[in-house]
Amino acid sequence: MEINNNNPNNMSSRTDRKLIERNRRNHMKALYSELNSLVPHYNSRESISLPDQLGEAANYIKRLQTNLERMKQRKDSLISGGQTMNIASSSTGFSPKVPQIQIHEMGSSLVIGLTTDTHSRFIFNDTIRILHEEGADIVNASFSVVGNTAFHTIHLTVGELTPDYHGAAVTRIAQRLNKFIYDAHA
C-alpha cells in the first residue's frame, strides 16, 4: 500500500493535528505562567527555566502543606489544652500553677501572655508598670476569665532604633517580668 502525501484529506488532517498541538502548547504555557504567578519568588532578578519553575512550585506547595499540618496540630493542642483547663477549673476548683508568663517576640513586637488567678488583681497592673518603665509602647491589652483563672494578653512594641537596642530591650523586659512573676509566686 502506497501513502500519498498529496492527498487533500491527509494534508487537512496534518494541519488539524498541528493546530491542535499548537493550541495545547499555548494552553500549557498559559497554565505554567499562571502557576508561576502564584508562587512567591525570592530571586526575581533572573529568568527561571520551566523545570525550575515547576520545582519551585512543588517545593512551595510542600512547605504550605507542612505549615498547614503544623498549624492544625497547634490548633488542636490549644483547643484540647483549653478544654482540659476549663474542665479542671470548673469541676474540681483546680486552677493551674499561677501566675505564669509567656513572652513571644514577633519582629519588632512582643506578645505577652500572663495567667493569674482571679484574686491576684495587682499582678497585671505591675506588669504594665514594668513595661512602661522599660519604654515599651503598649498597643493592646485584653483578658478573659475561665473559672478562677484570668488570661491576660498584652501586645507591645519596643524601641526600633537598632536591632541591638531592640534585642537588649527585649532581653531586659523578659528578665524583669520573669523575676517579678517568680517573686510574686514565691
Disulfide bonds with the S-S distance in Angstrom:
none
